[in-house]
Amino acid sequence: MFTKRSCRRAFLLAAMGSLAEVSAPQAAVVPSPSQRLAVALPARLSLYHLPLTLAEQLGYFRQAGVTVDWLPHESGSKAVASVVQGQADVAVGAFEHLFGLQQRGLNFQGFAQLGRTPQVSLGVATRHALPMRSVMDLKGSRVGITGLDSCTHWMASQWLLQNGLLPEDVVFVEVGSSTQVLDALRGGVIDALCNPDPVMHWLEQKNEIRLVGEARSLTSTRKVMGGAVPGACMMARTEWLQRQSDGVQALTDGVVHALKWLQTAGLTDILKTVPTHHWLGDRAVYLGAFEKLRESYAVDAEISRDGVVNAWRAFSRLPGASAGVRPVLDRTFTNVFAAKAKQRFGG
């Protein structure tokens, strides 16, 4: 049983661990990389980005001929902003970012899908004398999210709308996705939290939160989003994708190779490959979180147009989301690179 001090230590170790990756099995044949790309990545240690962790640790990116420089961020909106500002080549985040980018007149496309669900949950703090038991009890409360205009913000808003509330009925507080999450929850800064796993599953197992909404599985995602939707994906400027097609193909090859590996991986394989500091100090809880998400990972990185249509329908329900020019959905993604990688690895 973890004490508060040991829980805090686990979160700190996780944050410190991001500075030095633990070595993992590498591919048998590893050619010298020919390209170096900067990828903006929110929630570096989360299961949201497991395919990228696997591709790196198994040597698949290097084998494809690319070295990835990870630029960590606390939220998807900040990761996307770094690409818009020219600080990174590629951003990783919720597909819905592409709607807003196109509405702003910025030509970006998603080119490799990592997940088939939003992979986040909404939980209420258990410390209240009169515990909140449903989303409707959140009215007037402070809800922690990774950042405004990020997946956690949008999904929390979807659950509010589904239960007869408006996003303005709560106060959204940006708490990121690392150690400050625990501080904010225990310090009373927030009353509820929307974040990815393993943090949410870890807090649930430690009885710190009670889940009132989740979008991990395909079934639960359909209930809140009205159908299947794309989850996390890699995205970049359309012009850059065309100009740096070799590097983009190498990134996509690494992702598809990892997704193929993941389809047959056992729990022991996951433990051997994922660096220990990703576990938040508890490998059983980490594996439990992974099992809840296993079916949510993409199979071959291709983005479904039907899923994009469903995502836009859900996104357009959010206040202000449909203002301005309606995005041309077919221009928000391309499967050119994923299709080539799929043929290469038999996905």
C-alpha atoms as one frame of an Amber mdcrd trajectory, in Angstrom:
protein
   0.000   0.000   0.000   1.464   3.337  -1.042   1.731   6.171   1.468   1.192
   9.742   0.315   4.938  10.249   0.462   5.664   7.203  -1.692   2.954   8.192
  -4.186   4.532  11.599  -4.519   7.934   9.951  -4.941   6.594   7.760  -7.753
   5.357  10.793  -9.672   8.675  12.602  -9.181  10.652   9.578 -10.334   8.462
   9.396 -13.420   9.196  13.011 -14.271  12.927  12.634 -13.636  13.001   9.465
 -15.676  11.930  11.316 -18.815  15.372  12.916 -18.873  17.171   9.586 -19.301
  15.528   6.735 -21.149  16.207   3.223 -19.924  17.729   0.985 -22.553  15.498
  -1.630 -24.159  15.870  -4.365 -26.767  16.976  -2.967 -30.111  16.487  -4.297
 -33.618  19.147  -6.759 -34.730  20.142  -4.682 -37.763  20.331  -0.945 -37.106
  21.526   1.219 -40.002  22.762   4.764 -39.433  19.924   7.325 -39.467  19.852
   9.614 -42.497  17.403  12.201 -41.136  16.698  13.969 -37.852  13.215  15.270
 -37.070  11.790  17.181 -34.104   8.491  15.840 -32.773   6.434  17.793 -30.223
   4.972  15.321 -27.750   2.552  15.994 -24.865   2.265  13.642 -21.876   5.576
  11.963 -22.725   5.156   9.064 -20.274   1.499   8.326 -20.958   0.045   5.238
 -22.606  -1.503   7.657 -25.107   1.832   7.501 -26.946   2.735   3.852 -26.357
   3.281   3.093 -30.088   5.912   5.851 -30.230   7.639   4.562 -27.094   7.733
   1.079 -28.587   9.018   2.286 -31.969  11.835   4.109 -30.223  12.758   1.396
 -27.724  12.642  -1.417 -30.292  14.817   0.573 -32.672  12.181   0.827 -35.404
  12.675   4.550 -36.047  16.411   4.106 -36.359  15.932   1.073 -38.558  13.695
   3.161 -40.837  16.453   5.756 -41.133  15.306   8.567 -38.828  16.375   9.963
 -35.471  13.599  11.591 -33.464  14.227  14.522 -31.122  11.301  14.583 -28.692
  10.144  18.016 -27.530   8.033  17.459 -24.378   4.883  19.485 -23.656   2.201
  19.317 -20.993  -0.727  19.421 -23.437  -1.601  18.751 -27.047  -2.442  22.395
 -27.724   1.075  23.427 -26.711   2.596  20.682 -28.866   0.620  21.846 -31.889
   1.548  25.472 -31.183   5.243  24.560 -31.281   4.842  23.265 -34.847   2.831
  26.323 -35.896   5.637  28.497 -34.513   8.304  26.502 -36.341   9.901  24.990
 -33.222   9.091  21.397 -34.217   8.444  19.498 -37.442   5.651  17.205 -36.279
   3.096  17.318 -33.481   1.368  14.412 -31.790  -2.097  14.937 -30.346  -5.844
  14.539 -30.726  -7.078  14.505 -34.316  -9.520  17.327 -33.507  -6.645  19.814
 -33.483  -6.724  19.584 -37.268 -10.235  21.070 -37.411  -9.165  24.199 -35.570
  -5.967  24.529 -37.596  -7.869  24.432 -40.869 -10.435  26.909 -39.566  -7.518
  29.261 -38.908  -6.394  28.895 -42.517  -3.445  26.633 -41.659  -2.947  23.618
 -43.930  -2.092  20.697 -41.642  -2.772  16.992 -42.111  -2.759  13.937 -39.893
  -0.647  11.194 -41.463  -0.309   8.365 -38.913  -2.961   7.337 -36.413  -1.810
   5.944 -33.063  -5.133   5.354 -31.327  -8.750   4.629 -32.200 -10.245   6.275
 -29.096  -9.554   9.501 -27.145  -7.946   7.342 -24.394  -8.845   9.717 -21.542
 -11.073   9.511 -18.470 -12.899  11.929 -16.194 -12.771  11.360 -12.445 -13.951
  13.235  -9.344 -11.868  13.592  -6.185 -12.847  11.228  -3.369 -11.717  13.652
  -0.633 -15.001  15.600  -0.524 -17.177  15.201   2.575 -20.178  14.973   0.252
 -18.715  12.964  -2.634 -19.703  13.731  -6.214 -21.111  10.660  -7.891 -21.935
  11.785 -11.429 -21.034  14.338 -14.063 -24.113  16.367 -13.082 -22.541  16.941
  -9.651 -19.697  18.838 -11.322 -21.674  22.058 -11.731 -19.674  24.889 -10.179
 -16.603  22.701  -9.628 -12.995  23.064 -10.796 -12.010  20.501 -13.420  -8.332
  19.814 -14.067  -7.281  19.355 -17.702  -3.918  19.114 -19.452  -4.562  22.403
 -21.244  -7.264  24.510 -22.853  -8.143  23.416 -26.399  -6.655  19.986 -25.799
  -8.213  16.530 -25.893  -8.886  16.513 -22.149 -10.658  19.893 -22.391 -12.815
  18.780 -25.317 -13.678  15.389 -23.834 -14.586  16.840 -20.434 -16.869  19.261
 -22.303 -18.451  16.363 -24.213 -19.328  14.600 -20.961 -20.791  17.814 -19.542
 -22.975  18.335 -22.623 -24.080  14.710 -22.564 -25.324  15.213 -18.988 -27.215
  18.466 -19.498 -24.452  20.881 -18.460 -22.464  23.443 -20.422 -18.679  23.826
 -20.379 -19.135  27.222 -18.705 -20.882  25.494 -15.779 -17.435  24.466 -14.510
 -14.051  26.156 -14.150 -11.345  24.492 -16.212  -7.900  24.526 -14.610  -4.752
  23.700 -16.595  -2.713  21.190 -14.576  -0.718  19.485 -17.339  -0.041  15.771
 -17.359   2.841  15.188 -14.942   3.662  15.704 -11.245   1.512  18.822 -10.738
  -1.610  16.697 -11.382  -1.264  14.977  -8.014  -0.428  18.230  -6.227  -3.486
  19.954  -7.695  -5.800  17.083  -6.785  -4.571  16.615  -3.222  -4.104  20.315
  -2.566  -7.736  21.088  -3.362  -6.898  23.159  -6.433  -9.238  20.967  -8.499
 -12.324  18.893  -7.701 -12.153  16.627 -10.750  -9.592  15.591 -13.331  -9.541
  14.607 -17.005  -6.224  13.020 -18.063  -4.815  10.049 -19.986  -3.575   6.767
 -18.515  -1.686   5.463 -16.654  -2.254   8.508 -14.391  -6.049   8.105 -14.259
  -5.949   4.355 -13.657  -3.208   4.858 -11.033  -5.289   7.463  -9.154  -8.383
   5.277  -9.417  -6.559   2.265  -7.969  -5.212   4.404  -5.112  -8.777   5.600
  -4.387  -7.841   9.201  -5.142 -10.589   9.584  -7.761 -13.885   7.996  -8.788
 -14.464   7.747 -12.538 -17.641   9.340 -13.913 -16.695   9.187 -17.598 -14.232
   7.254 -19.736 -13.340   6.993 -23.421 -10.833   4.168 -23.415 -12.679   1.357
 -25.165 -14.322   1.448 -28.571 -17.740   0.920 -26.975 -17.440   3.722 -24.425
 -16.110   6.055 -27.115 -19.121   5.416 -29.356 -21.438   6.275 -26.458 -19.975
   9.703 -25.863 -18.868  10.590 -29.409 -21.755   9.067 -31.368 -19.510   6.717
 -33.341 -15.941   5.644 -33.961 -13.382   8.473 -34.085  -9.635   8.763 -34.633
  -7.619   9.279 -31.469  -4.018  10.431 -31.204  -2.215  10.979 -34.475   0.920
  12.537 -35.907   0.335  15.763 -37.838   2.327  18.383 -39.720   2.007  21.120
 -42.314   0.831  19.737 -45.657   3.631  21.512 -47.519   6.214  20.058 -45.125
   4.814  16.546 -45.593   5.314  16.866 -49.340   8.776  18.392 -49.036  10.048
  15.924 -46.420   8.252  12.837 -47.689  11.190  10.495 -47.014  11.393  11.511
 -43.363   7.623  11.297 -42.957   7.633   7.818 -44.484  10.369   6.763 -42.074
   8.348   8.036 -39.095   5.249   6.251 -40.352   7.180   3.028 -41.005   8.403
   3.075 -37.409   4.874   3.584 -36.072   3.298   0.859 -38.228   6.099  -1.564
 -37.320   5.407  -0.883 -33.616   1.645  -1.287 -34.067   2.217  -4.647 -35.741
   4.481  -5.720 -32.845   1.846  -4.578 -30.355  -0.843  -6.806 -31.872   0.877
  -9.955 -30.607   2.782  -8.576 -27.601   2.170 -10.109 -24.195   2.359  -8.315
 -20.850   5.907  -9.562 -20.306   6.889  -8.076 -23.669   5.465  -4.717 -22.615
   7.380  -4.753 -19.327  10.631  -5.669 -21.060  10.280  -2.907 -23.633   8.720
   0.080 -21.867  11.182   1.991 -19.605  10.465   1.405 -15.915   9.939   5.085
 -15.121   6.775   4.994 -17.269   5.195   2.671 -14.684   4.668   5.388 -12.018
   6.266   3.097  -9.483   3.738   0.266  -9.871   4.071  -2.171 -12.763   0.823
  -3.983 -11.885  -1.150  -0.746 -12.144   0.649   0.144 -15.373  -0.249  -3.213
 -16.931  -3.820  -2.853 -15.680  -4.062   0.504 -17.451  -2.589  -1.007 -20.613
  -5.123  -3.833 -20.610  -7.964  -1.296 -20.510  -6.481   0.418 -23.562  -5.206
  -2.532 -25.588  -8.047  -2.535 -28.132  -7.875   1.230 -28.537  -4.560   1.269
 -30.396  -4.587   1.624 -34.173  -3.978  -1.457 -36.281  -2.185   0.031 -39.281
  -2.016   3.849 -38.741  -4.568   4.586 -41.479  -7.190   7.227 -40.680 -10.816
   6.353 -41.457 -12.837   9.022 -43.236 -16.016   7.844 -41.449 -14.196   8.333
 -38.157 -13.170  11.852 -39.196 -16.799  12.681 -40.052 -17.950  11.402 -36.643
 -15.205  13.376 -34.913 -16.287  16.585 -36.639 -19.945  16.011 -35.705 -18.969
  15.624 -32.055 -16.468  18.480 -32.133 -18.958  20.867 -33.751 -21.290  20.432
 -30.761 -18.803  22.256 -28.541 -19.559  25.968 -27.998 -17.761  28.047 -30.622
 -16.185  25.031 -32.337 -18.235  25.369 -35.519 -17.780  29.131 -35.826 -16.098
  30.343 -38.998 -15.207  28.300 -42.045 -16.261  24.658 -41.995 -13.153  22.497
 -42.437 -12.812  20.422 -45.603 -12.611  17.049 -43.906 -10.795  15.252 -46.736
  -7.960  17.763 -46.420  -7.380  17.104 -42.728  -5.635  13.772 -43.285  -3.676
  11.647 -45.732  -3.171   7.884 -45.808  -0.427   7.923 -48.444   2.353   7.183
 -45.960   0.382   4.726 -43.818  -0.680   2.745 -46.885   2.940   2.317 -47.998
   4.007   1.280 -44.515   1.101  -1.155 -44.304   2.259  -2.878 -47.487   5.814
  -2.997 -46.194   4.935  -4.641 -42.885   1.892  -6.644 -43.941  -0.453  -4.704
 -41.623
